[in-house]
Amino acid sequence: MERLLVLVRHGQSEWNLKNLFTGWKDVDLTDKGVAEAISAGKKLKDEGLRFDACYTSALKRAQRTLDLMLAELGQNDLPITRDQALNERDYGDLVGLNKDDAREKWGDEQVHVWRRSYDVPPPGGESLKDTAARVLPYFKEHILPRVLGGERILVSAHGNSLRALIMDLEKMSGEEIVKRELGTGVPMIYRLNEDASVAEYRDLKG
Ligand SMILES: O=C(O)[C@H](O)COP(=O)(O)O
């Protein structure tokens, strides 16, 4: 049995390009983001991968990335479940601010703590720990049982919602996972054992 789970962070968004804190703001992909999503789909196809079902967030940058990948795979007819449990971490009061302006205002260290600490939330927003507290129950109830049952599942989501998943899959600590940077449009391929531990991992960079 294959137990295949592929995770992809959406392609570059308009606010990634402008260097703005995005969170739950529903911005679209840039042209580069579209190209990254198409390229991710091509890579999956070149690997000979096929899927049985897909999951994505309630945000269009992840949904569009998924649609573009499925078009490349020739699998537009797959069932897609969209759920806000897979949304990006809510950046609270920082949403819409430029990341460099924020560093000038609050200092490098404070902004780094908000972006890359495990359990310190930005003002009015979610920490990665808070994000994991909504992502993981959803994953364990809806996605993981299907993977363990032999369905091949593709997930298109966000930097921080995927960090929460990876932390759980790879049994990493909060301190370890915040150091992991996820590239836009880079497929991360997991094959799991019966007990949900990772049998094999590789990503399709470059
Ligand atoms: O929401 C955002 O601004 C980004 O998608 C992720 O931001 P980060 O790199 O600050 O976690």
The ligand as an SDF file (V2000), in Angstrom:
LIG
                    3D

 11 10  0  0  0  0  0  0  0  0999 V2000
    1.3430   35.2260    5.8710 O   0  0  0  0  0  0  0  0  0  0  0  0
    2.4240   35.6050    5.3910 C   0  0  0  0  0  0  0  0  0  0  0  0
    2.8210   36.7850    5.4350 O   0  0  0  0  0  0  0  0  0  0  0  0
    3.3320   34.6110    4.6930 C   0  0  0  0  0  0  0  0  0  0  0  0
    2.6220   33.7940    3.8490 O   0  0  0  0  0  0  0  0  0  0  0  0
    4.1370   33.7760    5.6500 C   0  0  0  0  0  0  0  0  0  0  0  0
    4.8500   34.6680    6.3790 O   0  0  0  0  0  0  0  0  0  0  0  0
    6.1410   34.3320    7.2810 P   0  0  0  0  0  0  0  0  0  0  0  0
    7.2590   33.9770    6.3560 O   0  0  0  0  0  0  0  0  0  0  0  0
    6.3640   35.6100    8.0130 O   0  0  0  0  0  0  0  0  0  0  0  0
    5.7490   33.2080    8.1950 O   0  0  0  0  0  0  0  0  0  0  0  0
  1  2  2  0
  2  3  1  0
  2  4  1  0
  4  5  1  0
  4  6  1  0
  6  7  1  0
  7  8  1  0
  8  9  2  0
  8 10  1  0
  8 11  1  0
M  END
$$$$
